[in-house]
């Protein structure tokens, strides 16, 4: 079986997987629609190449609505970068591997400047 680099995030593990995580967490908020599997392939590829610097998660379908309200998410897919549970960056819309990698790189550069 292939190792997955993407964690499913739900209310029971949110604190452990996101809030207490030392690395930034890239989180996909997206309903399971016709584009979902394409986005998961992109997310999986990015997760594998960035495994040491960040954790990658997928919001459980039932958790999306609550999360949308808490974070003011207006559309999906939305990619969030959270640090200790706090939003630090957001990208709205379908992504390919290059755009998602650029999003992560921009965040990393900003973070380095701020530290």
Buried (B, 14 or more C-beta within 10 A) or exposed (E): EEEEBBBEBBEEEBEEBBEEBEEBBBBBBBEEEEEBEEBBEBBBBBBBEBEEEBBBBBBBEEBBEEBBEEBEBEEBBBBBBBBEEEBBBBBBEBBBBEBBBEBBEEBBEEBEEEE
